[in-house]
Amino acid sequence: MARKKSSAKTDANAPAIPASLKKFRQSPEIEGFYRFIYENDLRTEAFEIIDNIGQKRAAAKASKKKPKK
């Protein structure tokens, strides 16, 4: 049997990411993710991950803003 090429996922099929933070937090996927973290007592680990991501983004943003001499 010949293999069929699987169609790649397109962004048109994916739900749009809400622009506002409030709507983003209220999206069903994010609410489910928060519930999973809470029910499995992963709050400390989740905070550490989010904090690391925030620090890396802040460092990248700061390095972009530094004027080159």
Secondary structure, DSSP 8 states (H G I E B T S, - for coil): ----------TTTS----SSHHHHHTSHHHHHHHHHHHHTT-HHHHHHHHHHHHHHHHHHHHHHHS---
